[in-house]
Amino acid sequence: MAFNMNMFKIIDINSTISKINSQDIIILDIRDKKSFLDGHIKGAINLLNENINNFINKTEKNKSIIVYCYHGNSSQNAAKFLAKCGFSDVYSLKGGYEEWELKINRR
């Protein structure tokens, strides 16, 4: 289930899995490099200050994007920022990687 937050939507884990399995989607992990290297959603890109401008400039604005952080709070700001940069289908993962780890990786 996705909830509209004006410029981006909050998406739960089950909806995220459905999107990953059914369409070409970009997954962005905004956690620090060490956390990313310790574990991340398969196929995720670690979006950092060093590569964000390159990502914004080289990525099609109509691509679907799911952003996640540790707990699902910072990713909302990142999703809002990306929507303001012109991306039209942006989501923030509710519960972040912590919830993903609990529900998906520890099954």
N, C-alpha and C positions, 0 to 999 in steps of 0.2 A: 504494500500500500504506500503511495506517495502523497505527501501533503504539500500543497503549494505555499511557498513563502515569498510570494511576489515574483522574484527574479530567478529563484532556484527552488528545487523541491527537496524535501527530506524523504529518504527512501529506507525501507527496512531491509534486513538481510535476505528474506525470502524473495522480495522483488528484485534485489540486486542479483541474486543467483539467476533468476529468470532472465534478466536483461543480459547478463554475461553469456548465458547459454543460447540466447535467441538473436542477438544482434552484435554488430561491430561496435564496441564501446571502449572508451578510454578510461582506465582506472588510475587515479592519482593518489599517491600516498604522500601526505605532507609532513609526516613525522621526520625526525632527525635520521641521518644516514645510518647510524649504528642500529637504531630500532628497525629500520627498513631491512638492513642486512641480517638482523636476527630473525626476521620473519615478516612476510607481507602477502597480500592477496596475489595469487598467481597472475602474472602479466602486468602487474602494477608498475607505474613509473614513479620514481621518487622525485617529486617536484620540490625543488629547493630554491632559495634566492638566486643561486648561481645559474639555474637553467629556466627560470620562469619566463623571462622575456623571450627566449628562444622558443619555448613552448607556445606562448601566445602568438608570436609572429608566424610560426610555421604550421600551426594546426588549423584545420578547417573549422570555421565557427559553427557549422551545423552538426558537428560530431557530438554524440551523446557522451557525457563525462560524469563519472562518479568520483567524488572526492572523499577521502577518509583521513582521519587523524587518530589520536589515541582513544578518545571517548565520544567523539561526535560533536564537539563544541567548536573547536577551531576550524574544522572543515566547513562549517556553515559560513564563516567569514570568507574563507577561500572560495567557496562556491559562489557567494555573492559577488566577490571581486571578479571572478571569471565571467559571470553573467554580465557584469558591467563592462567587461572587455569585449563583449559581443557574442559570447557563446550562448546558443539558444536553448540547449537541453542539458542543464546542469543539475546534479543531485549531490546531496550530502548524506553520507551513510550514518544512519541513526545508530548510536552506540559505538561507532568507530571500530578500530581493529581489536580492541579489548573484547567487545561483544562477538565479533567475527571469530576470534580465537576460541572463545568459550563455546560457541554454537557450531562452528564448522570444523575447526582443526582438532577438537577434542571429542569428536563423535566416536 
